[in-house]
Amino acid sequence: MSGRAPEASPSSSGTRHPLPPQPSAETVAARVRAVAQFLRRVLPLCRAHTVEFYTRGLWEKMVALPPETVLEALSGERLQQLLEEPPPQRPLEEAAVVGMKADDFMNNKKSHEVQLMSELVDGIAKYCGLNQVIDLGSGKGYLSSFLSMQYNLKVYGIDSSNTNTHGANERNRKLKKHWKAYQRRARANVRGHVLEEARERSEQDKEKSKANISEKLLSTNNSLQSQAQVAAPDSIHFETADVFIDSDMCITNKQYELHSGAQLQPDENNIPENVFLNILPADAVEADCSPRSNCRELCEEERERRKMASLKAKASRSKEANVYSPLTSYITAETELRDIIADLEDCVIVGLHTCGDLSPSTLRLFNAKPEIKAVCSVGCCYHLLSEEHETQEGGIQETWGFPMCQYLKEEDWFCGRNARMAACLALERVAVGQVLPTESLFYRAVLQVIVEEFYGVTRSDCNIGKVFSKSTSFMDYVRKSLKKLGLDESKISDKLITEYFEKYKHRMNEMEAFNMLKVVLGPCIEVLILLDRLSYLKEQDNIAWSGLVKLFDPIKSPRCYAVVALKKQTFQVQANC
């Protein structure tokens, strides 16, 4: 199999450590059924559109308790308790998340995500003996660049946006420039440290040599020729494997490796013999000229040898290490990667916050293509998923983003866009004090009352954009919104707008409580989507290991779960290595 040799942590007997325990297919299937059964009762609330909150009387229809009771039950302290002691409707970590942990050119959130995911991907690549990574939905190329430069992986980043690809190319060029400068400084620091030690040893050797010479001069009356023979004593003799810097000092390969291993990046650790010559000035190398050879000829031979070593080193680096290639292509479950990547080899396929259908397409590609040996996918934007039983406009679709597993397909399961949107809510952030946008939602819901009652427009899917952030009051908000909706705002008086506001302002707590219920139920929708993907993998015959990994801090990155899987044939190949 192509790629680097497996580097998983060996046990004392030299064998590979086993993978973490994985949830069984039966366990995952049971959890899918349990979550689906729970959600059937509350799905109407998750599907509800807050724009219609007052026009459809959603609180009266769906919640039997007073809003104050709900808000008290879902206060910040209670939310913390819910997160610390997950109830049955939040079973993800209980049954499906395994105990695997991932042992600056971007913001803190992105840095947090890229560093943790790249470490996990590198661990998977090492375990499977792979060197090539395909990053789907690579966007700006942060993950791809980090994997190539930090871990020496050969990465192809594929994104559907040509603008993203062009930007990733330029960004990667700049990153490499900074990265090379960093490595040069690191190498200079190492060489300076080693050279200083060598100079100190050389001075000590000189003193010892002078002492030895003086002693020998005093103890012998031999001829001048005999004295010349002892002028280069054993204490300053250098083996031919050493790298000579000048006639009085040297750095051995072992000495260089000792220091470079502690301070340089992984690609600097395994330096072939003589490559170190390429970073020294030409006149710093002294050939070992024997009496039987011509010194000039040997020097030319040495220069040619150094030239060939340099060319081989450059070819090796360009072929195997530190390569990231951004590409533009729209990826589906039916995409032939060989049509996009000419030198496709056994690889890991990854995706960091792949939007909508790209996450399920990534898993289907992994399952279908024999050259893809492992997958690590973190999805997002669940509201952009396609559903088989959702009304689709234009065209016939054969594959759908949700559901994927057999059970939910047989049940004709359907979430709906609003429920999938709720799955994107950040419960952990709300639990630590992040405030919900209650006022803006309240404004929009009251505006819908005005639009329906005064203008007779019953559509609730009209998008008015970010009017709230640009408005100074409810009056200003309504008038700007009416213009954006193409309605004559001069027909309605300021007095009537104020009356609508006064009529509903005391019911704002109902909307706040309703949205808190959505925040608490949102993770249940996300659980169902993630378990659906894991259950799909469990149904396949070619998967050796699969699980959900809680990879990120959910406060920093609410979409924090990675779907990870490895194929059986990976281990069959390794067994013969």
Secondary structure, DSSP 8 states (H G I E B T S, - for coil): --S------B-TTS-B--------HHHHHHHHHHHHHHHHHHHHHHH--GGGTTTTTHHHHH--S-HHHHHHHTSHHHHHHHHHS--TT--HHHHTB-S------S-HHHHHHHHHHHHHHHHHHHHHT--EEEEET-TT-HHHHHHHHHH--EEEEEES-HHHHHHHHHHHHHHHHHHHHHHHHHHHHHHHHHHHHHHHHHHHHHHHHHHHHHHHHHH----HHHHHHTSS-GGG---TTSEEEETTEEE-HHHHHHHHHHHS-GGGTS--TTGGGGGS-GGG------TTS-HHHHHHHHHHHHHHHHHHHHHHHHHHSSEEEEEE----TT--GGGT-TT--SEEEEEEEEETTHHHHHHHHHHH-TTEEEEEEEEE-GGG--BTTS---SS--SS-SB--SHHHHHTT----HHHHHHTT--HHHHHTT----HHHHHHHHHHHHHHHHHH----S-----S-GGG-SSHHHHHHHHHHHTT--GGGS-HHHHHHHHHHHGGGHHHHHHHHHHHHHHHHHHHHHHHHHHHHHHHT-SSEEEEEEEE-S-TTT-S--EEEEEEEHHHHHHHHT-
